[in-house]
Amino acid sequence: MEARKRIKHKKNPEKKVENSSQSNGKGNSADNFHFEIWLLLALENWIFDFGRPIAASYVPLEWSPLNRMSVGDYFHMAYNVITPFCLLKLLEKSPKKISSTVTYLTVITFVMGASIHLVGDSINHRLGHVGYLHHLSVRDNPIMKTLQPPGLVNCFELLYSFDEEIGHLMWYIPFFFSLFLYFMGSFLPSSKARSSLGVRHWLLLIFSAVYYWYLVTEGQIFSVYILTFVAMVIAVLVNFSQGKKPDINGRFLFYTFSMSLVLIAVWVMFLWDDEVMRNKYPGVIYIPEPWSFYTYYYKDYIF
């Protein structure tokens, strides 16, 4: 009997050690970097979003006539599938459980907005093949001034609105809201959020930040972007006062937004005195689109 008691006595400490190691493992896994998801999101953003207008403009018309879908449209379709998949996987891996209702409604709205933009953007870029100048407003374009009947210009302004305003807002607000939801769920006690960003993380961060610069400037969504970033800063300050900080994924996202803000400021300073861009973007928030800048200054020299 005494021997059996001694054996049981010895087994208990081993169980405690196993339990403690498992709990430590869980603590570390909560701060794991989702490299595959972030990399996939960055690559498909660059290829299917940034590369879309390039493919639409420079693939020979013989391959995709004006009355057929362009290569850029297929890029947009791929983007509309892969991006919501990445957002769902990110939200699924959030350290804190996020309401499935909020998640589904956000991603569904994102898909609807991106799909609206697909149609408007497709026609907008096809117009470039028949003389439409992207650095000018709809009514200031020469081909619109000779359009008959003149009321058709209103239809093209509506198309432009679906492309550059309605489509962008329904696309980008849910996109940034999804990232913000994930960021809010990334806060952990400081003792658990110990992982640091390595070289590959910083390279991916720079790669992503340059894309977000393009996204904000080309999409004309600085107000949506800056509101999201300010909300992230407030969340960091509030949680820091409670002894919490973002895990490695949250810090990666926060640093990406910070770097893209610096790039946007440099871009605006570079074109601050440009009269052509000022004429097209006369509002209080002056952020020229890279595509308009390129088509006006460099299209005849590149490609």
Kinemage of the C-alpha trace (Angstrom):
@kinemage 1
@onewidth
@group {chain A} dominant
@subgroup {mainchain}
@vectorlist {calphas} color= white
{ca met a 1} P 0.000 0.000 0.000
{ca glu a 2} L 2.780 2.413 0.902
{ca ala a 3} L 4.558 1.620 -2.371
{ca arg a 4} L 1.401 2.395 -4.380
{ca lys a 5} L 0.978 5.716 -2.585
{ca arg a 6} L 4.560 6.637 -3.399
{ca ile a 7} L 4.027 5.821 -7.093
{ca lys a 8} L 0.860 8.006 -7.218
{ca his a 9} L 2.747 10.730 -5.407
{ca lys a 10} L 5.424 10.701 -8.078
{ca lys a 11} L 2.924 10.791 -10.955
{ca asn a 12} L 1.149 13.924 -9.734
{ca pro a 13} L 4.119 16.285 -10.138
{ca glu a 14} L 4.599 15.003 -13.692
{ca lys a 15} L 0.988 15.886 -14.521
{ca lys a 16} L 1.473 19.357 -13.067
{ca val a 17} L 4.577 19.873 -15.201
{ca glu a 18} L 2.696 18.742 -18.317
{ca asn a 19} L -0.230 21.046 -17.535
{ca ser a 20} L 2.050 23.996 -16.960
{ca ser a 21} L 3.955 23.350 -20.192
{ca gln a 22} L 0.658 23.126 -22.098
{ca ser a 23} L -0.540 26.404 -20.639
{ca asn a 24} L 2.775 28.001 -21.603
{ca gly a 25} L 2.391 26.620 -25.094
{ca lys a 26} L -1.047 28.174 -25.356
{ca gly a 27} L 0.302 31.497 -24.212
{ca asn a 28} L 2.974 31.417 -26.909
{ca ser a 29} L 0.576 30.277 -29.630
{ca ala a 30} L -1.608 33.305 -28.926
{ca asp a 31} L 1.281 35.479 -30.115
{ca asn a 32} L 2.103 33.531 -33.295
{ca phe a 33} L 2.504 35.520 -36.499
{ca his a 34} L 0.080 34.581 -39.286
{ca phe a 35} L 2.749 34.916 -41.963
{ca glu a 36} L 0.935 32.902 -44.639
{ca ile a 37} L -2.255 34.997 -44.415
{ca trp a 38} L -0.453 38.359 -44.369
{ca leu a 39} L 1.777 37.284 -47.278
{ca leu a 40} L -1.176 36.045 -49.340
{ca leu a 41} L -3.077 39.272 -48.648
{ca ala a 42} L -0.086 41.411 -49.678
{ca leu a 43} L 0.671 39.434 -52.844
{ca glu a 44} L -2.887 39.330 -54.111
{ca asn a 45} L -3.317 43.045 -53.327
{ca trp a 46} L -0.287 43.903 -55.434
{ca ile a 47} L -1.068 41.501 -58.267
{ca phe a 48} L -4.837 41.726 -58.561
{ca asp a 49} L -5.496 45.295 -57.358
{ca phe a 50} L -2.380 47.280 -58.272
{ca gly a 51} L -1.753 45.156 -61.385
{ca arg a 52} L -5.364 45.335 -62.545
{ca pro a 53} L -5.303 48.744 -64.326
{ca ile a 54} L -1.924 47.915 -65.856
{ca ala a 55} L -3.250 44.683 -67.307
{ca ala a 56} L -6.465 46.392 -68.447
{ca ser a 57} L -4.590 49.174 -70.241
{ca tyr a 58} L -1.651 47.419 -71.842
{ca val a 59} L -2.914 43.991 -72.857
{ca pro a 60} L -3.601 44.174 -76.642
{ca leu a 61} L -7.210 44.946 -77.543
{ca glu a 62} L -7.183 41.973 -79.912
{ca trp a 63} L -7.098 39.739 -76.823
{ca ser a 64} L -10.003 41.514 -75.136
{ca pro a 65} L -12.142 43.762 -77.409
{ca leu a 66} L -13.930 46.748 -75.900
{ca asn a 67} L -17.245 44.877 -75.790
{ca arg a 68} L -15.699 42.002 -73.816
{ca met a 69} L -14.190 41.657 -70.352
{ca ser a 70} L -10.558 42.720 -70.087
{ca val a 71} L -7.749 40.892 -68.323
{ca gly a 72} L -8.050 43.504 -65.561
{ca asp a 73} L -11.637 42.425 -64.940
{ca tyr a 74} L -10.504 38.853 -64.317
{ca phe a 75} L -7.891 40.235 -61.923
{ca his a 76} L -10.662 42.102 -60.093
{ca met a 77} L -12.770 38.930 -59.869
{ca ala a 78} L -9.858 37.048 -58.331
{ca tyr a 79} L -9.356 39.906 -55.859
{ca asn a 80} L -13.055 39.828 -54.924
{ca val a 81} L -12.698 36.162 -53.924
{ca ile a 82} L -9.237 35.995 -52.320
{ca thr a 83} L -9.428 39.183 -50.216
{ca pro a 84} L -12.629 38.283 -48.309
{ca phe a 85} L -11.167 34.814 -47.778
{ca cys a 86} L -8.058 36.363 -46.165
{ca leu a 87} L -10.182 38.687 -44.023
{ca leu a 88} L -12.343 35.789 -42.805
{ca lys a 89} L -9.248 33.719 -41.954
{ca leu a 90} L -7.718 36.650 -40.060
{ca leu a 91} L -10.882 37.303 -38.048
{ca glu a 92} L -11.164 33.567 -37.378
{ca lys a 93} L -7.670 33.577 -35.845
{ca ser a 94} L -8.286 36.599 -33.624
{ca pro a 95} L -7.199 35.940 -30.010
{ca lys a 96} L -10.587 37.286 -28.923
{ca lys a 97} L -13.794 35.888 -30.380
{ca ile a 98} L -15.501 38.308 -32.765
{ca ser a 99} L -19.250 38.254 -33.385
{ca ser a 100} L -19.988 36.067 -36.399
{ca thr a 101} L -22.919 38.338 -37.344
{ca val a 102} L -20.658 41.410 -37.502
{ca thr a 103} L -18.019 39.433 -39.405
{ca tyr a 104} L -20.428 38.132 -42.054
{ca leu a 105} L -22.204 41.464 -42.593
{ca thr a 106} L -18.879 43.278 -42.927
{ca val a 107} L -17.425 40.831 -45.445
{ca ile a 108} L -20.699 40.614 -47.433
{ca thr a 109} L -20.786 44.421 -47.731
{ca phe a 110} L -17.140 44.373 -48.809
{ca val a 111} L -17.888 41.885 -51.602
{ca met a 112} L -20.896 43.931 -52.762
{ca gly a 113} L -18.894 47.180 -52.882
{ca ala a 114} L -15.948 45.563 -54.657
{ca ser a 115} L -18.342 44.052 -57.210
{ca ile a 116} L -19.971 47.437 -57.882
{ca his a 117} L -16.502 48.871 -58.392
{ca leu a 118} L -15.593 46.035 -60.769
{ca val a 119} L -18.268 47.130 -63.279
{ca gly a 120} L -17.661 50.881 -63.009
{ca asp a 121} L -13.880 50.563 -63.104
{ca ser a 122} L -14.007 48.179 -66.070
{ca ile a 123} L -15.895 50.705 -68.233
{ca asn a 124} L -13.832 53.617 -66.906
{ca his a 125} L -10.559 52.028 -67.985
{ca arg a 126} L -11.991 50.914 -71.341
{ca leu a 127} L -12.881 54.543 -72.048
{ca gly a 128} L -9.146 55.294 -71.990
{ca his a 129} L -8.800 53.365 -75.254
{ca val a 130} L -11.181 55.755 -77.032
{ca gly a 131} L -9.625 59.040 -75.909
{ca tyr a 132} L -10.902 59.531 -72.363
{ca leu a 133} L -8.351 61.444 -70.242
{ca his a 134} L -8.184 60.160 -66.664
{ca his a 135} L -6.464 63.257 -65.288
{ca leu a 136} L -9.561 65.344 -66.176
{ca ser a 137} L -13.040 65.303 -64.654
{ca val a 138} L -15.890 63.683 -66.596
{ca arg a 139} L -17.367 66.954 -67.953
{ca asp a 140} L -13.930 68.390 -68.818
{ca asn a 141} L -13.031 65.462 -71.051
{ca pro a 142} L -13.003 66.389 -74.772
{ca ile a 143} L -14.955 63.277 -75.809
{ca met a 144} L -17.697 64.164 -73.305
{ca lys a 145} L -18.028 67.715 -74.635
{ca thr a 146} L -18.929 66.384 -78.086
{ca leu a 147} L -21.234 63.628 -76.823
{ca gln a 148} L -24.792 63.653 -78.158
{ca pro a 149} L -27.305 64.027 -76.679
{ca pro a 150} L -25.596 66.102 -73.939
{ca gly a 151} L -27.657 64.367 -71.260
{ca leu a 152} L -25.515 61.255 -71.700
{ca val a 153} L -22.767 63.037 -69.773
{ca asn a 154} L -24.957 62.708 -66.660
{ca cys a 155} L -25.002 58.931 -67.166
{ca phe a 156} L -21.211 58.842 -67.333
{ca glu a 157} L -21.026 60.965 -64.178
{ca leu a 158} L -23.286 58.404 -62.477
{ca leu a 159} L -20.968 55.655 -63.706
{ca tyr a 160} L -17.982 57.562 -62.329
{ca ser a 161} L -19.834 57.951 -59.018
{ca phe a 162} L -20.400 54.183 -58.773
{ca asp a 163} L -16.746 53.605 -59.619
{ca glu a 164} L -14.944 56.224 -57.547
{ca glu a 165} L -17.415 57.042 -54.752
{ca ile a 166} L -20.140 54.500 -53.972
{ca gly a 167} L -18.068 51.493 -54.976
{ca his a 168} L -15.009 52.718 -53.088
{ca leu a 169} L -16.893 53.492 -49.890
{ca met a 170} L -18.782 50.169 -49.841
{ca trp a 171} L -15.510 48.420 -50.643
{ca tyr a 172} L -13.028 50.160 -48.359
{ca ile a 173} L -15.090 50.931 -45.258
{ca pro a 174} L -15.787 47.204 -44.631
{ca phe a 175} L -12.162 46.391 -45.548
{ca phe a 176} L -10.683 48.757 -42.977
{ca phe a 177} L -13.382 47.887 -40.459
{ca ser a 178} L -12.419 44.209 -40.773
{ca leu a 179} L -8.781 45.051 -40.102
{ca phe a 180} L -9.816 47.228 -37.158
{ca leu a 181} L -11.947 44.414 -35.717
{ca tyr a 182} L -8.972 42.087 -35.914
{ca phe a 183} L -6.726 44.741 -34.355
{ca met a 184} L -9.125 45.204 -31.425
{ca gly a 185} L -9.027 41.477 -30.787
{ca ser a 186} L -5.229 41.309 -30.846
{ca phe a 187} L -4.592 42.861 -27.408
{ca leu a 188} L -2.988 40.588 -24.827
{ca pro a 189} L -1.477 41.092 -21.373
{ca ser a 190} L 2.020 42.506 -21.821
{ca ser a 191} L 3.538 39.345 -20.353
{ca lys a 192} L 2.085 37.241 -23.203
{ca ala a 193} L 2.705 39.617 -26.129
{ca arg a 194} L 6.473 39.181 -26.160
{ca ser a 195} L 7.203 38.126 -29.751
{ca ser a 196} L 9.209 40.676 -31.741
{ca leu a 197} L 9.207 41.417 -35.455
{ca gly a 198} L 12.051 39.791 -37.377
{ca val a 199} L 13.657 40.720 -40.697
{ca arg a 200} L 11.082 38.862 -42.810
{ca his a 201} L 8.280 40.586 -40.891
{ca trp a 202} L 9.735 44.030 -41.578
{ca leu a 203} L 10.233 43.243 -45.272
{ca leu a 204} L 6.608 42.137 -45.526
{ca leu a 205} L 5.565 45.220 -43.541
{ca ile a 206} L 7.285 47.574 -46.018
{ca phe a 207} L 5.800 45.632 -48.932
{ca ser a 208} L 2.319 46.000 -47.396
{ca ala a 209} L 2.745 49.662 -46.375
{ca val a 210} L 3.602 50.737 -49.927
{ca tyr a 211} L 0.451 49.005 -51.148
{ca tyr a 212} L -1.701 50.786 -48.533
{ca trp a 213} L -0.186 54.077 -49.722
{ca tyr a 214} L -1.389 53.197 -53.222
{ca leu a 215} L -4.766 52.020 -51.915
{ca val a 216} L -5.491 55.234 -50.008
{ca thr a 217} L -4.259 57.622 -52.702
{ca glu a 218} L -5.724 55.839 -55.741
{ca gly a 219} L -8.966 54.994 -53.927
{ca gln a 220} L -9.353 58.548 -52.551
{ca ile a 221} L -10.252 57.146 -49.143
{ca phe a 222} L -7.941 59.112 -46.864
{ca ser a 223} L -10.808 60.009 -44.503
{ca val a 224} L -11.706 56.317 -44.017
{ca tyr a 225} L -8.050 55.406 -43.558
{ca ile a 226} L -7.182 58.173 -41.093
{ca leu a 227} L -10.302 57.535 -38.973
{ca thr a 228} L -9.314 53.874 -38.755
{ca phe a 229} L -5.756 54.773 -37.794
{ca val a 230} L -6.879 57.278 -35.148
{ca ala a 231} L -9.208 54.627 -33.681
{ca met a 232} L -6.252 52.217 -33.569
{ca val a 233} L -4.107 54.789 -31.751
{ca ile a 234} L -6.878 55.376 -29.184
{ca ala a 235} L -7.259 51.609 -28.700
{ca val a 236} L -3.499 51.282 -28.085
{ca leu a 237} L -3.520 54.065 -25.479
{ca val a 238} L -6.583 52.708 -23.645
{ca asn a 239} L -5.293 49.139 -23.555
{ca phe a 240} L -1.781 50.242 -22.598
{ca ser a 241} L -3.225 51.892 -19.503
{ca gln a 242} L -4.733 48.470 -18.643
{ca gly a 243} L -1.427 46.641 -19.023
{ca lys a 244} L -2.189 45.248 -22.490
{ca lys a 245} L -0.560 45.625 -25.883
{ca pro a 246} L -1.155 44.224 -29.377
{ca asp a 247} L 0.278 40.818 -30.178
{ca ile a 248} L 2.786 40.483 -33.014
{ca asn a 249} L 0.014 40.556 -35.643
{ca gly a 250} L -1.576 43.672 -34.165
{ca arg a 251} L 1.793 45.429 -34.035
{ca phe a 252} L 2.484 44.411 -37.626
{ca leu a 253} L -0.825 45.980 -38.701
{ca phe a 254} L -0.274 49.132 -36.623
{ca tyr a 255} L 3.249 49.678 -37.959
{ca thr a 256} L 2.002 49.096 -41.520
{ca phe a 257} L -0.603 51.839 -41.126
{ca ser a 258} L 1.989 54.157 -39.552
{ca met a 259} L 4.475 53.696 -42.391
{ca ser a 260} L 1.806 54.167 -45.055
{ca leu a 261} L 0.801 57.467 -43.409
{ca val a 262} L 4.402 58.690 -43.764
{ca leu a 263} L 4.413 57.672 -47.442
{ca ile a 264} L 1.117 59.519 -48.049
{ca ala a 265} L 2.558 62.681 -46.458
{ca val a 266} L 5.653 62.471 -48.695
{ca trp a 267} L 3.440 61.975 -51.785
{ca val a 268} L 1.311 65.036 -50.985
{ca met a 269} L 4.388 67.186 -50.336
{ca phe a 270} L 5.909 66.058 -53.654
{ca leu a 271} L 2.824 67.205 -55.627
{ca trp a 272} L 1.835 70.133 -53.413
{ca asp a 273} L 2.435 72.804 -56.102
{ca asp a 274} L 1.316 70.747 -59.117
{ca glu a 275} L -1.307 72.886 -60.918
{ca val a 276} L -2.736 70.041 -63.023
{ca met a 277} L -3.344 67.805 -60.012
{ca arg a 278} L -4.657 70.744 -57.993
{ca asn a 279} L -7.193 71.434 -60.716
{ca lys a 280} L -8.535 67.871 -60.622
{ca tyr a 281} L -8.474 67.544 -56.798
{ca pro a 282} L -9.674 70.961 -55.555
{ca gly a 283} L -11.100 69.795 -52.230
{ca val a 284} L -9.859 70.443 -48.715
{ca ile a 285} L -8.092 67.074 -48.621
{ca tyr a 286} L -5.577 67.173 -51.454
{ca ile a 287} L -4.335 63.678 -52.288
{ca pro a 288} L -3.731 63.078 -56.022
{ca glu a 289} L -4.250 59.644 -57.537
{ca pro a 290} L -1.052 57.933 -58.750
{ca trp a 291} L -2.841 56.704 -61.885
{ca ser a 292} L -3.873 60.248 -62.869
{ca phe a 293} L -0.339 61.491 -62.234
{ca tyr a 294} L 1.102 58.697 -64.361
{ca thr a 295} L -1.323 59.090 -67.299
{ca tyr a 296} L -0.647 62.829 -67.522
{ca tyr a 297} L 3.144 62.884 -67.149
{ca tyr a 298} L 4.546 59.476 -68.074
{ca lys a 299} L 2.100 57.452 -70.175
{ca asp a 300} L 3.698 58.611 -73.446
{ca tyr a 301} L 7.185 57.668 -72.232
{ca ile a 302} L 6.529 54.369 -70.413
{ca phe a 303} L 4.945 51.422 -72.198
